[in-house]
Amino acid sequence: MLLSNCSNGVYNQLFGSTLKPMDNLKKVVVVLENYTLTSMSSSRDIRDYFGNFWLQWHTSPESILMITLLTEVGSNGYSTHLDKVVEFCERQDVPGSKIAIMAANTQSMQNINEYLVNKIPGVNVYTINYCEWDTMDFLARQGYTHLQTQVIEPKKKFMFLCRHMKPWRLYFLSLLYNKKVLDQFNFSFYNIDPYWTVGYKTYELEEIKDKLAEIDGQIAQDLLYTDFYQNMPYRLFNREDDFYQTITTNTVSEAFVSSDISVTIETLFEYGENDFHHTEKTWKPIAFKKPFIMFSSHRFLKNLKKMGYSTFSPFIDESYDEIADPKERVNAIVNEIDRINNLNEEDYKKLLEGCNERAEFNYNRLLKRQQNFYLNTHIDPSIEWIFNRNR
């Protein structure tokens, strides 16, 4: 059995990385990560995960099992994982007070709490807003100047990144195509599902058309007579490395610095305001000090402002955020992009100048939240030991 202090950056910064002796420990954290839990077929596998360490953990009332669920999911995406935990608690007589679940953001935390409220009384569910934290941590370590790569000329007005093809995203792309504004974008759009069972799935022309037809059959049919489908995948600067759309990828960095406004394609779209699910996609333009238009769930901007961030009305018309109907919301977003694209040079310059101060504010807000990160985790700082078999 491997006993170690966790080497992951999140846990190291929360709990420190000093190895401590095993005798007389009162507060012990056993870390069980999402990917390990996925591979477990039953609650018995969770029990076996502790190995010979089980008795010490089980008899220490202050020790906890921390389960990290930090991947992108929808409202009920963790049910299979959580059902294993429920069964584990029931069969091993583990009280909810010994279970701590770390969620990726506040919406996931709420969803998990609601799912477990009557199944594991006393369970502790926290959030570190992981994707926000990951961006903050990068900026704290590397600094803003690290992101300032070369500008690819000619500089474009807009940009967006899309790796996972979904019907609403495809509809959005088709509207931009029909508006003839894509030449003002640095953008990527892949015809794949990167989260397929094995590897990733590439969609063929007929499958792409069928996905678009889920939203608008007429547009799907009309585009058969264009190069819209045949040009997929669309890659940033025709490079292959934009597939890995992280903030540290040169191609992605160059796309941000070579564009004025980010159109942010978030994970969830056709959802209500209670599904406020922000990922790294939200924090990228903030890290690059860019104004943004948010392609996301109803009232996403309203919820983002509750976190202390600023948006860009009246320079950008953000009335789309109040539109509940997803099709109407897409059209409103595209119409605003078209309006901005048709501004004369002087008015466009004024728009960017009006947005710059708020973009700078958002960047500084992100750094400030990084400095206060530990206060927001609600994790007991007196933890003495972290056990993680996977590290």
Summary of the structure (lengths in Angstrom):
residues: 391
radius of gyration: 23.0
end to end distance: 11.8
largest distance: 73.5
contacts: 1183
relative contact order: 0.14
helix: 48%
strand: 14%
